[in-house]
Amino acid sequence: MRTVKEYHEKVEYIQVNPLKRGLVNKPEEWKWSSIHDYAGRVGQLKGGGSALLTDRILLPADQGARI
């Protein structure tokens, strides 16, 4: 089992990794990032194309809670 904090750390890593690898200048430039869904911009990307839809889970407010 993981904690809510660990979940958020993993999501952040996935969304920022293309930037750290030098593939884009901003995380939101990565077409396949889930950041578009979290920001409510799915389907609004330049040049059209598809975007990655993510399923949401309800997380406890307590960052130390196990999930």
Residue pairs with C-beta under 8 A, 6 or more apart in sequence:
1 66
1 67
2 66
2 67
3 63
3 64
3 65
3 66
3 67
4 59
4 60
4 62
4 63
4 64
4 65
4 67
5 63
5 64
7 59
7 67
8 63
11 34
11 38
14 33
14 34
15 27
15 33
15 34
15 35
15 38
16 27
18 24
18 27
18 29
18 30
18 33
19 25
19 26
19 27
19 30
23 30
24 30
27 33
27 35
28 35
28 36
28 39
28 41
31 45
31 49
31 51
32 51
32 52
33 52
34 52
34 54
36 42
36 44
36 45
36 51
36 52
37 51
37 52
37 53
37 54
38 54
41 51
42 51
42 53
43 51
45 51
57 67
59 65
59 67
60 67
